[in-house]
Amino acid sequence: MIVPGIWNSDAEHWQSVWQRERGDDAVRIAPASWGEPDPGDWRDAISRAVASCAEPPVLVAHSLGVLAVADWLAADAAAAAAVASSEGPTVAGAFLVAPPDPAAPGFPAAASGFPAPRPIPAGTAAARVPTRMVVSDDDPYCTADRALAFAETMGAAALRVGPLGHVNVASGVGAWPAGRELLGAFEQTL
């Protein structure tokens, strides 16, 4: 399940490439507020997209999408409990790439309602969702140290990938085959 950042991911972005490669097996969130992101709208969009999946999806989030997934998982105990049922989780895992820092000067003012990742309530189904956070060493929207702190806060395993900027089209990663390999290895553990 694709969870892009602000303004969605264009056709050349690795998320869009991966979605095309997976065909009907992939779904993308559809918030009404792409350009003026509203956290509640994005949480609802994630919930709708998860509910539309026949199998528990792996959430593949980039940039603001990472903050949206973190917010969705940690929103409150009731929402976290809704992530899983007695039959098992409705989310298989979360693969989070290049989180932005809401406290950084370059963070979009339009997205100021999104908080930094918070701890996921212990003992909830959301706390049991396997999570990986991909961290670039030279992301202009978040220092590596801050991204590593976000991963620790969420209980996510951090995957440092070296200097890949914001891991987007402007960074020159293209279809990002190395990222696809990281995702594949993660999916094998689920």
Secondary structure, DSSP 8 states (H G I E B T S, - for coil): -EE--TT---TTSHHHHHHHHHGGG--B---S-SSS--HHHHHHHHHHHHHT-SS--EEEEETHHHHHHHHHHHS-HHHHHTTEETTEES--EEEEE----TTSTTS-GGGTT--------TTSTGGGS-EEEEE-TT-TTS-HHHHHHHHHHHT-EEEE--S-TTSSGGGT-TT-HHHHHHHHHHHHT-
